[in-house]
Amino acid sequence: MVKEPRPGRVKTRLGRDLGMVGAAWWFRHQLSRLLRRLEDPRWDLVLAVAPDAEGLRSRVWPHHLPRVPQGGGDLGDRMGRLFRGLPPGPVVIIGGDIPGIAPAHVAKAFEALGRHEAVLGPAPDGGYWLIGLKRTFAPKQSLFSGVRWSTEHALQDTLASLGTGRVALVDTLEDVDTLADLERISA
């Protein structure tokens, strides 16, 4: 899931300390490195873009990668729409602001979906950088209902919304929301 890297539109918490132009510049280059690193013949890489119209026609993204619109609503609405709208089979969604993601992390998540209905990659702040569903049946509309996004409760709330199915947790990776996060990861 990616947003068009425009100042004031992406990484606004990072932008409070770094400046909105600097935050957008960091995000754009982070995404470029991430996309190059994650292209792999073991999976199809699809960009879920926002805002929809601008993201679909943007020249920021590599032209050969397919794009789908995220649509409206909160993060749960947008991820739920992706899980329900993509072709059948396992799907893993990641964020674009996690510099430490490597192909091995994604492969581990898909491997976990062989034995579990869902997989999550925790972040130290109580959120998560990855979510995947096996999708042997359509995800329920109430998926992500009650999740307190951008809080330390997001992971636990999502686990509760997934219900009683088997859920795997994979590696914990840091995301970059603030200048302190960026400095810690860069150290």
N, C-alpha and C positions, 0 to 999 in steps of 0.2 A: 504494500500500500504506500503510495507516494503522492506527495503534493507538489504542485508546480512551485519550484523554488524562487519565490518572489519575496523581496523585503516586506516585512510586516505581515506576511501570510504564513510563513513557516518559522518554526523554532523561535517563537516570540519570547519565551522565558529566557532562552539563550541570548536573544537580541536585546533584552533589557540591560545586560552587562557588556555584551560584545558590540552592540549596535545592530540594527535590523539588516543592514547591507552585509555586514560581516557574518551574521548568522545564516543568511540566505546563501552567501558564498560558500560557507563551510558545508551546508546541507547539500548544495548542488555538487560539490566535489566529493563529498562522502557518498552520495548516491551513485555517482559515476564510477567510483572505485568498487562499490558494492556490486553493482550490476555486472561489471567485468568479471569480478571474482566469482559470482554465483551462476554464471552461464555454465551449464553442465549438461551432457547428453542424458543423464539419469532422470531429468525432469524438464517440464516445460515451464519457462519463466514468463509470467504474464504480469504486466503492470496494471494495477488497479489505481487509476488516476483521479485526482481532484485538483481544481474543480472540473466537472465533467467535460464540458465543451472545450474549454481552454486546454485541459490536460490531454484530451484525445488528439488535438491538432498541434500540440507543442512540438517544437524542434529540439527541445532539451533532451528528450529521451532518444535512445538509439532507435533508428527507424525500423530495424528488423524485429523488434520486440512487440508482440501484440499488446493491445491496451483495451481495458474495459473501464467504464465509468464506475466510480464508487457510489454515486447517488447521494441523496440527502440523508439527514438525520445524524444521530450521534455515532460514535465509533462502533457501538454494538449493532446499530441498524445497518451500517455500511458493511461490516464484516458478515453479518447474517445474510445480507443480500448476496454477497459473493459466494458464501457457502451453498446457498440455495440455487444460484444461477449458473455456476460453472458446470461443465460436463461431469457426469458421475465418476466417482473414484476419489482417492485420497487427495486432500488439498491442505497445503500448509501456507499460512499467511505470516509474513514478517513485516516489521517496521523498517524504515529506512535510516533510522538514526542510531544504529548499533554497529559501531566500527569493528567489533570483534567477530562478526558472523563470518564463518568460513563454510565451504561446501560440506565439510565433515559434520557440521552442526545440522544442516538441512538434511543430509543423508540419515543422520541419527534419528531425526524426527520422523521421517518417512518409515524407517525401520521400526520405530516404536508403534506406528499405526498398524503394523502387521499383527500386533498382539493386543492393542488397545483401541477404544473407540475415539479417544482424543489424546492430544499431546500438547503440553504447554512448556515454554521456555521462560522460567522466572527471571525477573530483574531484581536487583537488590533493593529497589525502592518500593517493592510490593506490587508492582505491575508485572508485565511480561512482554517479551520481545517476539514471541512466536506462539501461534496457536494453529493446531491442525486437527482435522476431523477425518475419520475413515470414510464417512458418507456412504454407508451401505443402505441408508434410508435418508429421506429429506430431513434436514435439521428442523426442529420445532420453531415456530414463530416466536416463542417466548425465550429462545436462546439469547443470552446476555441481558435478560430482563433483571432490573435491579442492580446492575453493575455500576459501582461508583468509579467512573473513569477518572484518570489522572490523580488518583489517590493511592495511598498505601493499601487500600482494600481491594483493588481491581483484581488481583490474582485470586484471592479467596472468594470474592463475589462471583467470579467467572466459574470457579470450581463448583460452587453451589448451583449456578445456573445450568451446568452440564448434567446434573442429576447423579444417578447411581452407576452410570457406565464406568468402565475401567479407563482411567486417565494416567498417562505417563508424564513425568516431569523430566525434562532434559537439562542440559547445562544452563547455569545462571550466567547471564551476560549483562553488561552495563549498557544503558542507553544514555544519550546525551540530551539533557533537558536544560542544563544550566552551565555557566562558565566553570563552576567548581567541578561538574561532571567532566567537562572537556579537559580541564587541567589534570584531573585524576587519571583519566584514560591516556593522556599524552605523556604522563610521567613515566 
